[in-house]
Amino acid sequence: MYLLTIRDGLVTRHVGPYESPKQASDDLDRLLQHFGERARWQIHALESPEQLLASPPAAAPMAAPTRLRTASAA
């Protein structure tokens, strides 16, 4: 499944779901008539909950510990 996201200024609309990216792009021509010339769009692939549960969780990168150095008084 795919979801179409259109941003026009401060307005964001999510349209879909679509069975294929082609269906989303075909509908995009019709939808862009209602938005300004500078509207931006993206087609997102949706993941089913079953796919997310079947895949192992991504390991979050660990941040290296930071230490602040202070200037010692002379």
Secondary structure per residue as TSV (DSSP state, phi and psi in degrees):
chain	resnum	aa	ss	phi	psi
A	1	M	-	360.0	152.2
A	2	Y	E	-134.6	149.6
A	3	L	E	-124.6	136.2
A	4	L	E	-101.3	126.2
A	5	T	E	-114.9	126.1
A	6	I	E	-122.2	127.5
A	7	R	E	-116.1	129.1
A	8	D	E	-135.9	99.0
A	9	G	T	66.6	-123.3
A	10	L	T	-90.7	-2.8
A	11	V	E	-93.9	127.1
A	12	T	E	-124.1	128.3
A	13	R	E	-123.5	140.4
A	14	H	E	-113.4	124.9
A	15	V	E	-124.9	138.6
A	16	G	E	138.7	-165.2
A	17	P	E	-82.5	158.3
A	18	Y	E	-118.0	152.1
A	19	E	S	-73.2	-31.0
A	20	S	S	-143.6	160.4
A	21	P	H	-63.6	-28.9
A	22	K	H	-64.5	-41.7
A	23	Q	H	-62.8	-39.7
A	24	A	H	-65.5	-43.2
A	25	S	H	-69.7	-32.9
A	26	D	H	-65.0	-40.1
A	27	D	H	-74.1	-24.0
A	28	L	H	-59.2	-42.0
A	29	D	H	-57.7	-41.9
A	30	R	H	-68.9	-42.6
A	31	L	H	-70.4	-35.9
A	32	L	H	-66.0	-16.5
A	33	Q	T	-63.8	-23.2
A	34	H	T	-93.8	-0.2
A	35	F	S	-119.0	170.0
A	36	G	-	-73.6	171.9
A	37	E	T	-68.4	-22.9
A	38	R	T	-96.3	12.8
A	39	A	-	-63.9	141.9
A	40	R	E	-110.8	149.3
A	41	W	E	-141.5	157.7
A	42	Q	E	-146.9	149.1
A	43	I	E	-110.1	123.4
A	44	H	E	-108.8	136.5
A	45	A	E	-80.6	128.5
A	46	L	-	-92.8	140.9
A	47	E	-	-105.0	137.6
A	48	S	-	-77.2	154.3
A	49	P	H	-57.4	-32.5
A	50	E	H	-64.5	-39.3
A	51	Q	H	-66.2	-40.8
A	52	L	H	-66.1	-37.9
A	53	L	H	-73.8	-29.4
A	54	A	H	-77.4	-27.3
A	55	S	S	-86.6	146.0
A	56	P	-	-69.0	147.0
A	57	P	-	-65.8	142.7
A	58	A	-	-73.8	135.9
A	59	A	-	-76.6	131.5
A	60	A	-	-78.6	134.3
A	61	P	-	-65.7	139.9
A	62	M	-	-88.7	136.3
A	63	A	-	-80.1	138.8
A	64	A	-	-70.1	139.5
A	65	P	-	-65.4	141.3
A	66	T	-	-114.1	147.6
A	67	R	-	-127.4	136.5
A	68	L	-	-89.8	131.7
A	69	R	-	-101.4	134.1
A	70	T	-	-111.5	145.5
A	71	A	-	-72.5	129.7
A	72	S	-	-81.8	144.9
A	73	A	-	-74.0	133.7
A	74	A	-	-87.1	360.0
